[in-house]
Amino acid sequence: MQENIHAVIIGSGCHIPSVKIPNSFFLNHQFYDSTGKPFDRSNDEIIRKFAQITGIKERRYAEEDHLASDLGFFAAKEAIKNAGIDPETIDQIIVAHNFGDVSAEKKYIDQVPALSARIKWKLNIQNPNSVAYDLPFGCAGWVQGMIHAKNFIESGIAKRVLVVGTETISRVTDPHDRDSMIFSDGAGAIILEAVESEEPIGILEAKAQTMAVPFAHILRMGSSYNLADKSKPLNIKMEGRKLYEQVISHVPAIIKDCLDSAGIAIHDISNFLFHQANEKMDEAILKRLFKLYDIEKAPLEKMPMTISFLGNSSVATLPTLYDMVKKEELEGYGINPGDNIVFASVGAGINLNAVVYKEPDN
């Protein structure tokens, strides 16, 4: 590792699709349980309960002619512009996603060539030493990309790394599954740069875990809950209650481990940026985190949320959230010089990760 070299965010960008999908969109859907039986409750009641638990009122879907690589390109282009750099100077392009390019019409997964190569091509980066690769790691993929970038930069392999999270997850959902209402589309990106500083700045510490045994298949791909659907497309499925229990049990612990390793007190965190999957779940994570420090009241006001209007866009949620907070596009939130930030996410696998980040003083 190079002494006094730190991975610092110098630019960010996001792409929020223009197609708004309110909860009322699902009123005419026919929902079934996992056994293929229709629910005996009205859709109005199902949707109302769903909104109470998740906090989701609307979400965004990609325009029909846009693929995940397009969304990622839009976000990456904005991050490069925000950083004010020549894209030819980017050493690594890491693109987190899970389903590749899924067209609105054909609904099949296309991952060849890699999305990172497609985004590099769209950006017209001709430098062959700008290495592009994809990172499937569930919804935790973008934070894992940050961790990869940190290691590349601190080891001297790279000086600038573009980390993109992009997904059109709405196109791999089962319209007959209530959980389909959770998911949305979008993309976000950051540029991390090697910065020399005697004081620790940028990514201070990072932790990651994979709890495949016994939770590998809590999220998985499966057939529609509508047994009459014989087309058998792949649909994302999850055991929501089991996932919720594991997340609130294990995510606070990995965040605490990361904070303690970084030597940062929990009261010194300005923003807790958590993956936006479920409003009640994120609140529970923060409350349990503070209880690990024997603090009864958690500062929920330090946890900006976008899920109510953006839904869960998988790997795009955190970079989008960061970009909006950084640019003060969420009322009451911003990032000031010297601020300490926590990033945390969870994805299929179950993959967990956390990053403690310090904004430079200038």
C-alpha positions as MATLAB code, in Angstrom:
seq = 'MQENIHAVIIGSGCHIPSVKIPNSFFLNHQFYDSTGKPFDRSNDEIIRKFAQITGIKERRYAEEDHLASDLGFFAAKEAIKNAGIDPETIDQIIVAHNFGDVSAEKKYIDQVPALSARIKWKLNIQNPNSVAYDLPFGCAGWVQGMIHAKNFIESGIAKRVLVVGTETISRVTDPHDRDSMIFSDGAGAIILEAVESEEPIGILEAKAQTMAVPFAHILRMGSSYNLADKSKPLNIKMEGRKLYEQVISHVPAIIKDCLDSAGIAIHDISNFLFHQANEKMDEAILKRLFKLYDIEKAPLEKMPMTISFLGNSSVATLPTLYDMVKKEELEGYGINPGDNIVFASVGAGINLNAVVYKEPDN';
ca = [
       0.000    0.000    0.000;
       1.171    3.521   -0.796;
       1.609    5.626    2.324;
      -0.668    8.668    2.663;
      -2.586    7.840   -0.530;
      -6.365    7.901   -0.103;
      -9.395    7.189   -2.307;
     -11.434   10.398   -2.517;
     -14.662   11.092   -4.408;
     -14.073   13.969   -6.835;
     -17.299   13.791   -8.827;
     -20.717   12.169   -8.886;
     -23.734   11.857  -11.137;
     -26.995    9.998  -11.444;
     -29.769    9.292  -13.898;
     -33.331    9.189  -12.584;
     -35.687    7.895  -15.290;
     -38.557   10.184  -16.233;
     -41.323    7.546  -16.116;
     -43.145    7.868  -12.781;
     -45.097    4.841  -11.578;
     -47.437    5.633   -8.672;
     -48.843    2.917   -6.408;
     -52.191    3.283   -8.178;
     -50.543    1.686  -11.238;
     -50.930   -1.694   -9.495;
     -54.629   -1.417   -8.652;
     -55.662   -3.574  -11.602;
     -52.954   -6.220  -11.160;
     -53.875   -9.751  -10.149;
     -51.639  -10.739   -7.248;
     -51.070  -14.334   -6.140;
     -49.243  -15.861   -3.188;
     -46.263  -18.208   -3.620;
     -48.609  -21.206   -4.024;
     -50.463  -19.578   -6.907;
     -53.591  -18.673   -4.943;
     -55.119  -15.203   -5.341;
     -55.245  -13.053   -2.223;
     -58.614  -12.625   -0.539;
     -57.889   -8.945    0.089;
     -58.514   -6.119   -2.347;
     -55.618   -4.563   -4.223;
     -56.402   -1.274   -2.531;
     -55.800   -2.897    0.866;
     -52.669   -4.724   -0.364;
     -51.182   -1.515   -1.763;
     -52.079    0.534    1.299;
     -50.362   -2.008    3.587;
     -47.389   -2.159    1.242;
     -46.942    1.633    1.405;
     -47.156    1.621    5.216;
     -44.369   -0.969    5.504;
     -41.990    0.122    2.746;
     -42.679    3.865    2.587;
     -42.915    3.622   -1.216;
     -45.468    5.882   -2.882;
     -44.033    5.865   -6.399;
     -41.018    4.613   -8.293;
     -39.250    5.257  -11.625;
     -39.103    2.949  -14.641;
     -36.667    3.314  -17.516;
     -38.008    4.598  -20.809;
     -38.741    1.725  -23.192;
     -35.811    2.474  -25.503;
     -33.269    2.708  -22.661;
     -31.218   -0.209  -21.366;
     -29.221   -0.471  -18.141;
     -26.031    0.382  -20.040;
     -27.716    3.552  -21.320;
     -28.687    4.619  -17.799;
     -25.166    3.832  -16.587;
     -23.692    5.880  -19.425;
     -25.880    8.879  -18.533;
     -24.801    8.714  -14.882;
     -21.121    8.156  -15.738;
     -21.106   11.070  -18.171;
     -22.551   13.322  -15.478;
     -19.982   12.138  -12.897;
     -17.105   12.795  -15.323;
     -18.474   16.271  -16.042;
     -18.921   16.956  -12.332;
     -15.336   15.863  -11.643;
     -14.006   18.028  -14.490;
     -11.656   15.319  -15.757;
     -10.595   13.880  -19.095;
     -12.281   10.442  -19.311;
      -9.151    9.069  -20.972;
      -7.410    9.376  -17.578;
      -9.737    6.845  -15.908;
      -7.775    3.702  -15.027;
     -10.619    1.412  -13.945;
     -14.305    1.299  -14.870;
     -16.314   -0.830  -12.452;
     -19.989   -1.350  -13.259;
     -22.228   -2.946  -10.663;
     -25.428   -4.557  -11.950;
     -27.165   -7.930  -11.730;
     -29.167   -8.526  -14.902;
     -27.284   -6.867  -17.730;
     -29.262   -5.157  -20.476;
     -32.884   -6.330  -20.364;
     -34.972   -4.914  -23.189;
     -38.496   -3.729  -22.423;
     -39.863   -5.872  -25.246;
     -37.963   -9.172  -25.205;
     -37.279   -9.400  -21.464;
     -34.145  -11.525  -21.686;
     -30.830  -10.973  -19.920;
     -28.001   -9.729  -22.155;
     -24.548   -9.493  -20.551;
     -22.241   -9.998  -23.539;
     -20.345   -7.802  -24.017;
     -20.059   -6.673  -20.419;
     -21.981   -3.556  -19.450;
     -18.708   -1.921  -18.417;
     -17.381   -2.387  -21.955;
     -20.604   -0.994  -23.398;
     -20.441    2.054  -21.126;
     -16.766    2.608  -21.957;
     -17.706    2.434  -25.653;
     -20.590    4.882  -25.192;
     -18.186    7.249  -23.390;
     -15.776    6.848  -26.339;
     -12.844    6.139  -24.001;
     -10.134    4.850  -26.314;
      -7.386    4.303  -23.737;
      -6.791    0.501  -23.702;
      -5.313    0.774  -20.205;
      -8.682    1.911  -18.891;
      -9.772   -1.532  -17.668;
     -13.519   -2.179  -17.564;
     -15.265   -4.992  -15.726;
     -18.652   -5.851  -14.258;
     -19.449   -6.574  -10.631;
     -22.585   -8.609   -9.808;
     -22.959   -8.593   -6.016;
     -26.698   -8.127   -5.496;
     -27.917   -4.722   -4.400;
     -24.635   -4.297   -2.496;
     -22.641   -4.223   -5.734;
     -21.997   -0.494   -5.963;
     -20.536   -0.268   -2.445;
     -18.426   -3.314   -3.251;
     -17.200   -1.420   -6.302;
     -16.124    1.398   -3.976;
     -14.183   -1.149   -1.923;
     -12.467   -2.484   -5.051;
     -11.604    1.070   -6.097;
     -10.156    1.822   -2.660;
      -7.857   -1.187   -2.929;
      -6.778   -0.338   -6.480;
      -5.972    3.244   -5.506;
      -4.204    2.537   -2.233;
      -2.061   -0.162   -3.857;
      -0.999    2.166   -6.663;
      -2.697    0.145   -9.431;
      -5.041    2.989  -10.300;
      -5.212    6.749   -9.819;
      -8.780    7.275  -11.010;
     -11.673    4.828  -10.860;
     -15.203    5.215  -12.198;
     -17.748    3.212  -10.175;
     -21.216    2.870  -11.706;
     -24.361    1.228  -10.381;
     -27.099    0.680  -12.956;
     -30.185   -1.497  -13.166;
     -33.529   -1.912  -14.928;
     -34.784   -4.303  -12.289;
     -38.436   -3.542  -13.054;
     -38.015   -5.706  -16.164;
     -37.240   -8.891  -14.210;
     -40.153   -8.681  -11.783;
     -43.291  -10.811  -11.686;
     -46.359   -8.584  -12.148;
     -48.368  -11.127  -10.111;
     -46.027  -10.869   -7.092;
     -46.653   -8.097   -4.533;
     -42.894   -7.640   -4.180;
     -42.767   -6.319   -7.757;
     -44.012   -2.998   -6.350;
     -40.708   -2.513   -4.506;
     -38.397   -2.371   -7.491;
     -37.449    0.459   -9.823;
     -34.813    1.543  -12.338;
     -31.961    4.043  -12.303;
     -28.213    4.617  -12.292;
     -25.594    6.453  -10.280;
     -21.830    6.930  -10.548;
     -18.820    8.413   -8.794;
     -15.200    9.143   -9.674;
     -12.677    8.133   -7.014;
      -9.172    9.622   -7.240;
      -5.880    8.997   -5.486;
      -5.188   11.965   -3.195;
      -2.075   12.375   -1.075;
      -2.781   13.538    2.466;
      -1.123   13.088    5.835;
      -4.578   13.264    7.414;
      -6.889   10.317    6.677;
      -9.544   11.360    4.136;
     -11.809    9.667    1.628;
     -12.556    5.999    2.282;
     -11.271    5.425    5.806;
     -12.424    1.843    6.268;
     -14.452   -0.819    4.501;
     -15.940   -4.162    5.522;
     -17.769   -6.847    3.567;
     -19.299  -10.250    4.262;
     -21.058  -12.998    2.320;
     -23.493  -15.122    4.333;
     -24.248  -17.684    1.622;
     -24.705  -20.390    4.264;
     -27.581  -20.550    4.978;
     -29.058  -17.505    3.188;
     -27.907  -17.848   -0.435;
     -31.399  -18.324   -1.849;
     -33.431  -15.798    0.138;
     -33.304  -13.829   -3.122;
     -33.440  -15.934   -6.270;
     -34.912  -16.197   -9.749;
     -38.130  -18.133  -10.291;
     -41.330  -18.549  -12.299;
     -44.389  -16.343  -12.056;
     -46.820  -16.850   -9.182;
     -49.489  -16.947  -11.884;
     -49.570  -20.701  -12.577;
     -51.396  -20.083  -15.853;
     -48.344  -18.255  -17.184;
     -46.528  -20.917  -19.186;
     -43.897  -18.618  -20.675;
     -41.662  -19.215  -17.635;
     -39.640  -16.008  -17.772;
     -37.158  -15.502  -14.965;
     -38.511  -13.282  -12.207;
     -36.777  -12.022   -9.102;
     -38.207  -13.629   -5.963;
     -37.456  -13.035   -2.313;
     -38.451  -14.283    1.100;
     -39.210  -10.841    2.458;
     -39.719  -11.613    6.146;
     -36.618  -13.814    6.390;
     -34.550  -11.220    4.537;
     -35.792   -8.443    6.834;
     -34.836  -10.414    9.935;
     -31.331  -11.172    8.672;
     -30.674   -7.618    7.517;
     -31.615   -5.963   10.812;
     -29.629   -8.616   12.685;
     -26.374   -8.408   10.743;
     -26.079   -5.018    8.994;
     -25.781   -2.967   12.236;
     -22.932   -5.210   13.372;
     -20.886   -4.782   10.193;
     -21.388   -1.011   10.338;
     -20.179   -0.949   13.949;
     -17.163   -3.065   13.021;
     -16.343   -0.612   10.228;
     -16.749    2.451   12.461;
     -14.655    0.951   15.251;
     -11.888   -0.040   12.819;
     -11.876    3.492   11.414;
     -11.714    4.973   14.922;
     -14.742    7.174   14.245;
     -17.340    7.776   16.966;
     -20.929    7.179   15.953;
     -21.904   10.690   17.086;
     -19.403   12.074   14.552;
     -21.314   10.687   11.552;
     -23.139   13.406    9.608;
     -25.060   11.192    7.170;
     -26.025    7.525    7.253;
     -26.507    6.514    3.623;
     -28.210    3.111    3.584;
     -29.444    1.057    0.655;
     -33.053    2.074    0.055;
     -35.043   -1.178    0.131;
     -37.595   -0.634    2.871;
     -38.151    2.466    5.004;
     -39.041    0.542    8.170;
     -36.050   -1.742    7.694;
     -33.614    1.158    7.366;
     -35.051    2.760   10.493;
     -34.639   -0.543   12.324;
     -31.011   -0.831   11.157;
     -30.154    2.624   12.483;
     -31.924    2.041   15.784;
     -30.168   -1.287   16.312;
     -26.828    0.250   15.362;
     -27.174    2.888   18.063;
     -28.288    0.279   20.582;
     -24.992   -1.520   19.969;
     -23.428    1.616   21.471;
     -25.994    1.607   24.319;
     -27.736    4.648   22.836;
     -31.518    4.375   22.966;
     -32.494    7.188   20.575;
     -31.211    6.999   17.009;
     -30.998   10.240   14.966;
     -33.307    9.250   12.118;
     -32.931   12.789   10.788;
     -29.350   11.891    9.808;
     -30.606    9.183    7.425;
     -31.793   10.755    4.135;
     -34.376    8.700    2.278;
     -35.390    8.540   -1.374;
     -37.401    5.331   -1.333;
     -40.767    7.090   -1.093;
     -40.426    8.518   -4.615;
     -37.670    6.419   -6.227;
     -38.339    2.922   -4.880;
     -35.564    0.324   -4.738;
     -33.358    0.621   -7.830;
     -30.889   -1.977   -6.548;
     -27.249   -0.950   -7.136;
     -28.375    2.520   -8.271;
     -29.976    3.541   -4.975;
     -26.859    4.495   -3.017;
     -24.919    6.387   -5.709;
     -28.139    8.234   -6.582;
     -28.709    9.056   -2.919;
     -25.122   10.253   -2.484;
     -25.309   12.445   -5.594;
     -28.561   14.041   -4.467;
     -27.287   14.713   -0.942;
     -23.944   16.023   -2.210;
     -25.694   18.431   -4.584;
     -28.231   19.409   -1.898;
     -31.164   18.139   -3.945;
     -32.804   16.573   -0.882;
     -34.247   19.214    1.401;
     -32.372   19.489    4.675;
     -29.365   17.417    3.580;
     -25.887   18.198    2.351;
     -22.242   17.217    2.757;
     -19.831   19.713    4.271;
     -16.017   19.693    4.375;
     -14.805   17.345    7.091;
     -18.076   15.395    7.334;
     -17.996   11.681    8.102;
     -20.405    9.480    6.145;
     -21.444    5.839    6.456;
     -22.442    3.837    3.381;
     -24.081    0.455    3.984;
     -25.888   -2.012    1.768;
     -27.122   -5.583    1.539;
     -27.673   -7.740   -1.509;
     -28.504  -11.201   -2.758;
     -26.210  -13.789   -1.371;
     -26.573  -12.457    1.361;
     -23.801   -9.916    0.730;
     -23.256   -7.167    3.284;
     -20.867   -4.240    3.196;
     -20.139   -0.912    4.829;
     -17.815    2.007    4.139;
     -16.791    4.908    6.365;
     -15.939    7.981    4.323;
     -14.475   11.366    5.340;
     -15.115   14.363    3.134;
     -11.894   16.339    2.576;
     -11.637   19.733    4.294;
     -11.044   21.495    0.997;
];
